Amino acid sequence: MKVLITGATGLVGNELVSLLLKNGIYINYLTTSEKKIQNEEKYKGFLWNPEKGDIDFNCIDDVDVVIHLAGASISKRWTQKYKEEILESRVLSTQLLYTLLKGTDNKVHQFICASATGIYPSSLEAVYSEESPERDHSFLGTVVQKWEEAADQISRLDIRVAKIRTGLVLSGKGGVLKELAGPVKFGLGAAFGSGKQIQSWINLRDLAGIYVYALKNELEGAYNAVAPYPVSQSALVKTIAKVLDKPYFMPNIPQFAMQLALGEMSTLLFDSQNVSAKKIIGEGYQFKYLSLEKAIEHELK
């Protein structure tokens, strides 16, 4: 089997590439950087530029499945210009892949697209499943909806589309866990706002595992990629402190302070989404990390 991946050199992409190669799957990947091009038997790079609509059509040769992870990081201050980049990097890249698949003779039968639990509104009470009709109308919620709409267009080509709605990814290599662990290491760990907001988390290994499971079992539709036991934001920071054997006594950081520091992006710290993992479990996926403490321990020790 051969897979075409976008975002192969990112945090999730690196983990997924490693797992796919271990499973004997050949990889073509798209990159915007000539320096990142490799040409090995099982791992070949091809250039693309979604902003300009450029793509090397050879990337789709003998490919069975496309996995689309690419998108500008949301962990950077949201100026108006950067907000446009966040949206366009996801929508334009997906539209370019649609053009590629529509305009070439290929054997692709499945398209697996990254998505996010940010599609659901912030709530301290609701529990969201893939069938929940509620949608978040904030900037990030709108981005995710437009991203999924672009991915759904690909189903018109008689290709199965799976959307992996990802929660808070826990990895010691980067992302939110590394950022939260920084102050904790100095005994300065603190929750944000009330600390009651629900964090639906997933270990990086399980996230990569879900992508491979979706590929092997030809899943279709939306799937929440979150561990079965979400926690409060306060419990998350306390668990990091426990794993690192550091004190946890600092007062919670008020929302206005983070709004001053981060601007609109601060909503990432205060949104609450309790997201259900029942659907992916029902498909037969078995989580490696059900315990938050063990998931953090594995990443930080």
LUMZA-790791 format. One record per residue (C-alpha): residue in three letters; x, y, z. Coordinates in nm, 2 decimals, decimal comma. Example, Ala and Ser with C-alpha at 12.3 -4.5 7.8 and 13.67 -1.06 7.14 Angstrom:
2
- residu:east:north:up
- ala:1,23:-0,45:0,78
- ser:1,37:-0,11:0,71
***
This chain:
301
- residu:east:north:up
- met:0,00:0,00:0,00
- lys:0,11:0,36:-0,07
- val:-0,01:0,67:0,11
- leu:0,02:1,04:0,02
- ile:0,07:1,26:0,33
- thr:0,06:1,64:0,37
- gly:0,21:1,78:0,69
- ala:0,44:1,48:0,71
- thr:0,72:1,67:0,89
- gly:0,50:1,82:1,16
- leu:0,45:1,69:1,52
- val:0,16:1,45:1,42
- gly:0,31:1,38:1,08
- asn:0,64:1,26:1,21
- glu:0,47:1,02:1,45
- leu:0,24:0,89:1,18
- val:0,51:0,85:0,92
- ser:0,71:0,64:1,17
- leu:0,41:0,42:1,24
- leu:0,31:0,38:0,87
- leu:0,67:0,27:0,78
- lys:0,67:0,02:1,07
- asn:0,35:-0,12:0,91
- gly:0,52:-0,17:0,57
- ile:0,33:0,12:0,41
- tyr:0,51:0,32:0,14
- ile:0,48:0,70:0,17
- asn:0,47:0,99:-0,08
- tyr:0,46:1,33:0,10
- leu:0,40:1,69:-0,01
- thr:0,62:1,97:0,12
- thr:0,66:2,34:0,04
- ser:1,03:2,33:0,10
- glu:1,29:2,19:-0,15
- lys:1,52:2,13:0,15
- lys:1,28:1,87:0,29
- ile:1,26:1,66:-0,03
- gln:1,39:1,30:0,02
- asn:1,39:1,03:-0,25
- glu:1,40:0,69:-0,09
- glu:1,22:0,38:-0,20
- lys:0,96:0,39:0,08
- tyr:0,96:0,77:0,15
- lys:0,95:1,02:-0,14
- gly:0,89:1,39:-0,13
- phe:0,71:1,61:-0,38
- leu:0,67:1,99:-0,40
- trp:0,35:2,18:-0,37
- asn:0,23:2,54:-0,31
- pro:-0,14:2,55:-0,21
- glu:-0,14:2,93:-0,21
- lys:-0,04:2,94:-0,57
- gly:-0,23:2,62:-0,67
- asp:0,09:2,44:-0,77
- ile:0,14:2,07:-0,71
- asp:0,36:1,79:-0,86
- phe:0,11:1,55:-1,01
- asn:0,36:1,27:-0,98
- cys:0,29:1,26:-0,61
- ile:-0,03:1,06:-0,67
- asp:0,13:0,78:-0,87
- asp:0,02:0,44:-0,72
- val:-0,13:0,60:-0,41
- asp:-0,42:0,42:-0,24
- val:-0,50:0,67:0,04
- val:-0,44:1,04:0,10
- ile:-0,39:1,16:0,46
- his:-0,42:1,54:0,49
- leu:-0,26:1,69:0,80
- ala:-0,12:2,02:0,67
- gly:-0,23:2,36:0,82
- ala:-0,07:2,67:0,97
- ser:-0,02:2,64:1,35
- ile:-0,29:2,79:1,56
- ser:-0,04:2,85:1,85
- lys:0,07:3,18:1,72
- arg:-0,08:3,53:1,78
- trp:-0,39:3,57:1,57
- thr:-0,34:3,89:1,38
- gln:-0,60:3,95:1,10
- lys:-0,34:3,85:0,84
- tyr:-0,24:3,53:1,03
- lys:-0,61:3,44:1,08
- glu:-0,64:3,44:0,70
- glu:-0,33:3,21:0,68
- ile:-0,48:2,97:0,93
- leu:-0,80:2,94:0,73
- glu:-0,65:2,94:0,38
- ser:-0,37:2,69:0,47
- arg:-0,65:2,44:0,54
- val:-0,91:2,52:0,29
- leu:-0,69:2,60:-0,01
- ser:-0,47:2,29:0,05
- thr:-0,78:2,07:0,06
- gln:-0,92:2,22:-0,25
- leu:-0,59:2,17:-0,43
- leu:-0,60:1,80:-0,33
- tyr:-0,95:1,78:-0,47
- thr:-0,82:1,93:-0,80
- leu:-0,54:1,67:-0,80
- leu:-0,77:1,38:-0,74
- lys:-1,03:1,50:-1,00
- gly:-0,77:1,58:-1,27
- thr:-0,56:1,27:-1,26
- asp:-0,60:0,90:-1,34
- asn:-0,54:0,75:-0,99
- lys:-0,65:0,47:-0,77
- val:-0,72:0,66:-0,45
- his:-1,02:0,51:-0,26
- gln:-0,99:0,69:0,08
- phe:-0,92:1,05:0,20
- ile:-0,84:1,10:0,57
- cys:-0,84:1,46:0,68
- ala:-0,73:1,62:1,01
- ser:-1,00:1,82:1,19
- ala:-1,05:1,94:1,54
- thr:-1,29:1,92:1,84
- gly:-1,30:2,30:1,81
- ile:-1,60:2,24:1,58
- tyr:-1,81:2,20:1,89
- pro:-1,92:2,50:2,10
- ser:-1,75:2,57:2,44
- ser:-1,97:2,42:2,72
- leu:-1,91:2,31:3,08
- glu:-2,23:2,08:3,06
- ala:-2,26:1,93:2,71
- val:-2,10:1,61:2,60
- tyr:-2,04:1,61:2,23
- ser:-2,05:1,31:2,00
- glu:-1,99:1,31:1,62
- glu:-2,37:1,33:1,57
- ser:-2,41:1,65:1,79
- pro:-2,56:1,92:1,56
- glu:-2,42:2,21:1,76
- arg:-2,15:2,42:1,59
- asp:-1,91:2,68:1,74
- his:-1,93:3,01:1,56
- ser:-1,60:3,15:1,69
- phe:-1,31:3,20:1,45
- leu:-1,16:2,86:1,52
- gly:-1,50:2,68:1,50
- thr:-1,56:2,85:1,16
- val:-1,22:2,74:1,03
- val:-1,29:2,37:1,13
- gln:-1,63:2,38:0,96
- lys:-1,49:2,52:0,64
- trp:-1,21:2,27:0,65
- glu:-1,45:1,98:0,68
- glu:-1,67:2,12:0,41
- ala:-1,37:2,13:0,17
- ala:-1,29:1,77:0,26
- asp:-1,65:1,65:0,21
- gln:-1,63:1,77:-0,15
- ile:-1,39:1,49:-0,22
- ser:-1,66:1,23:-0,15
- arg:-1,81:1,35:-0,48
- leu:-1,52:1,17:-0,65
- asp:-1,64:0,83:-0,52
- ile:-1,37:0,84:-0,25
- arg:-1,44:0,76:0,12
- val:-1,38:1,06:0,34
- ala:-1,29:1,03:0,71
- lys:-1,24:1,34:0,93
- ile:-1,04:1,30:1,25
- arg:-1,16:1,56:1,50
- thr:-0,86:1,59:1,73
- gly:-0,85:1,70:2,09
- leu:-0,56:1,84:2,29
- val:-0,26:1,64:2,17
- leu:-0,02:1,54:2,45
- ser:0,34:1,51:2,34
- gly:0,67:1,58:2,50
- lys:0,81:1,69:2,16
- gly:0,61:2,00:2,13
- gly:0,26:2,15:2,15
- val:0,05:2,23:2,45
- leu:0,20:1,98:2,70
- lys:0,55:2,12:2,65
- glu:0,41:2,47:2,70
- leu:0,22:2,38:3,02
- ala:0,51:2,18:3,16
- gly:0,75:2,48:3,13
- pro:0,62:2,68:3,42
- val:0,54:2,37:3,63
- lys:0,91:2,27:3,62
- phe:0,98:2,59:3,81
- gly:0,70:2,54:4,06
- leu:0,48:2,80:3,88
- gly:0,21:2,58:3,73
- ala:-0,13:2,73:3,74
- ala:-0,47:2,67:3,58
- phe:-0,64:2,93:3,36
- gly:-0,96:3,10:3,46
- ser:-1,19:2,89:3,67
- gly:-0,99:2,57:3,58
- lys:-1,32:2,39:3,54
- gln:-1,31:2,39:3,16
- ile:-1,30:2,04:3,02
- gln:-1,00:1,93:2,82
- ser:-1,05:1,63:2,59
- trp:-0,70:1,51:2,54
- ile:-0,52:1,24:2,34
- asn:-0,17:1,10:2,36
- leu:0,03:1,15:2,03
- arg:0,08:0,78:1,99
- asp:-0,29:0,71:2,01
- leu:-0,36:0,99:1,76
- ala:-0,12:0,83:1,51
- gly:-0,28:0,50:1,59
- ile:-0,63:0,62:1,51
- tyr:-0,51:0,74:1,16
- val:-0,36:0,40:1,09
- tyr:-0,67:0,23:1,22
- ala:-0,89:0,45:1,00
- leu:-0,68:0,36:0,70
- lys:-0,67:-0,01:0,76
- asn:-1,04:-0,04:0,84
- glu:-1,14:0,21:0,56
- leu:-1,34:0,42:0,80
- glu:-1,57:0,69:0,67
- gly:-1,73:1,00:0,83
- ala:-1,63:1,20:1,14
- tyr:-1,44:1,05:1,43
- asn:-1,35:1,22:1,76
- ala:-0,98:1,15:1,83
- val:-0,98:1,19:2,21
- ala:-0,91:0,96:2,50
- pro:-1,22:0,83:2,68
- tyr:-1,16:1,02:3,01
- pro:-1,15:1,40:2,97
- val:-1,04:1,61:3,26
- ser:-1,07:1,96:3,39
- gln:-0,80:2,21:3,30
- ser:-0,70:2,23:3,67
- ala:-0,67:1,85:3,69
- leu:-0,45:1,86:3,38
- val:-0,20:2,10:3,53
- lys:-0,21:1,92:3,87
- thr:-0,13:1,59:3,70
- ile:0,17:1,75:3,51
- ala:0,30:1,88:3,85
- lys:0,25:1,53:4,01
- val:0,44:1,36:3,72
- leu:0,72:1,61:3,75
- asp:0,71:1,60:4,13
- lys:0,67:1,97:4,16
- pro:0,45:2,18:4,40
- tyr:0,11:2,31:4,28
- phe:0,00:2,61:4,48
- met:-0,02:2,91:4,24
- pro:-0,35:3,09:4,21
- asn:-0,54:3,05:3,88
- ile:-0,45:3,29:3,60
- pro:-0,74:3,53:3,53
- gln:-0,88:3,54:3,17
- phe:-0,82:3,91:3,12
- ala:-0,45:3,86:3,19
- met:-0,42:3,60:2,91
- gln:-0,63:3,81:2,68
- leu:-0,38:4,10:2,72
- ala:-0,09:3,87:2,66
- leu:-0,23:3,66:2,37
- gly:-0,52:3,84:2,23
- glu:-0,80:3,64:2,06
- met:-0,58:3,33:2,07
- ser:-0,63:3,31:2,45
- thr:-0,97:3,15:2,38
- leu:-0,78:2,82:2,33
- leu:-0,70:2,82:2,70
- phe:-1,06:2,89:2,82
- asp:-1,28:2,69:2,58
- ser:-1,44:2,38:2,73
- gln:-1,53:2,07:2,52
- asn:-1,63:1,74:2,67
- val:-1,60:1,51:2,37
- ser:-1,70:1,15:2,35
- ala:-1,47:0,87:2,22
- lys:-1,75:0,61:2,20
- lys:-1,77:0,60:1,82
- ile:-1,40:0,51:1,75
- ile:-1,40:0,26:2,04
- gly:-1,72:0,11:1,89
- glu:-1,52:0,06:1,56
- gly:-1,27:-0,15:1,76
- tyr:-0,98:0,09:1,83
- gln:-0,81:0,01:2,16
- phe:-0,64:0,31:2,33
- lys:-0,29:0,26:2,46
- tyr:-0,32:0,56:2,70
- leu:-0,65:0,57:2,90
- ser:-0,49:0,73:3,20
- leu:-0,39:1,09:3,18
- glu:-0,11:1,04:3,43
- lys:0,04:0,75:3,23
- ala:0,01:0,95:2,91
- ile:0,19:1,25:3,06
- glu:0,45:1,03:3,23
- his:0,53:0,86:2,90
- glu:0,59:1,20:2,73
- leu:0,77:1,39:3,00
- lys:0,99:1,11:3,16
***
